[in-house]
Amino acid sequence: MPNYMIEAEADRTVCPMGIGGNAVHISGVPVGKCCIGHRCAGWRWATEKDDWNEKTETWDLEYSQTQGYCGFVGE
C-alpha cells in the first residue's frame, strides 16, 4: 500500500533530499529538513482514477486534492 500523506503530515516528515523547510529534531538532535509538500518539484498527488478511455484512446486521470507522496522516493 502506498504511503500517501496529507500535507500536514508531510510537514513532520524528513525530506530525503535535504531540500525541505524547517529543521526536524528528534530528542533535540537535528535529523534533516521537513518536506514542503506541493511546493516541491518532487511532490506528486495521489491518483484516484486511472482508466483507459477506449473512445479517445487516452488515460482518464483524476488526482487527489488532499493526499500525495514524495516523488523522489516513489509511490
Wavefront OBJ file of the C-alpha trace (Angstrom):
o trace
v 0.000 0.000 0.000
v 1.419 3.410 -0.947
v 2.466 5.851 1.735
v 0.159 8.726 0.890
v 0.012 11.623 3.298
v -1.785 14.907 3.729
v 0.446 17.973 3.646
v 0.142 18.495 7.418
v 1.817 15.093 7.832
v 4.452 15.983 5.248
v 5.471 18.928 7.424
v 6.552 16.385 10.078
v 8.411 14.140 7.601
v 12.124 14.424 6.862
v 12.898 15.293 3.227
v 15.063 12.512 1.706
v 16.846 15.064 -0.472
v 17.526 17.514 2.378
v 15.972 20.396 0.448
v 12.950 20.955 2.659
v 11.878 23.694 5.002
v 12.339 23.843 8.780
v 14.771 21.563 10.624
v 13.332 18.353 12.100
v 14.681 17.398 15.533
v 14.468 14.074 17.357
v 15.381 14.247 21.045
v 16.919 17.662 20.381
v 19.167 16.394 17.579
v 18.624 17.802 14.061
v 17.996 14.926 11.636
v 17.175 16.833 8.460
v 14.720 19.271 6.955
v 10.974 18.783 6.673
v 9.043 18.100 3.492
v 7.436 21.185 1.929
v 4.656 19.228 0.213
v 3.201 20.588 -3.019
v 5.758 23.424 -3.121
v 8.437 20.853 -4.015
v 9.094 19.675 -7.575
v 9.156 16.086 -6.285
v 5.672 16.181 -4.715
v 3.078 14.035 -6.511
v -0.656 13.972 -5.873
v -2.216 10.560 -5.284
v -4.027 9.115 -8.308
v -7.697 8.448 -7.571
v -8.800 7.372 -11.041
v -6.659 5.773 -13.735
v -8.820 4.346 -16.515
v -8.193 3.767 -20.195
v -10.747 5.564 -22.384
v -11.289 3.454 -25.493
v -13.133 6.226 -27.371
v -10.360 8.793 -27.094
v -7.558 6.232 -26.668
v -6.170 8.202 -23.737
v -5.962 7.769 -19.979
v -8.674 9.360 -17.833
v -6.816 10.502 -14.727
v -8.078 12.177 -11.584
v -5.794 13.283 -8.775
v -6.471 13.730 -5.071
v -6.846 17.271 -3.767
v -5.690 16.271 -0.263
v -3.254 13.343 -0.375
v 0.098 12.973 -2.060
v 3.560 11.481 -1.715
v 7.230 12.192 -2.256
v 8.070 11.545 -5.893
v 11.792 11.328 -5.056
v 11.323 8.086 -3.116
v 8.440 6.594 -5.082
v 4.799 5.838 -4.538
l 1 2 3 4 5 6 7 8 9 10 11 12 13 14 15 16 17 18 19 20 21 22 23 24 25 26 27 28 29 30 31 32 33 34 35 36 37 38 39 40 41 42 43 44 45 46 47 48 49 50 51 52 53 54 55 56 57 58 59 60 61 62 63 64 65 66 67 68 69 70 71 72 73 74 75
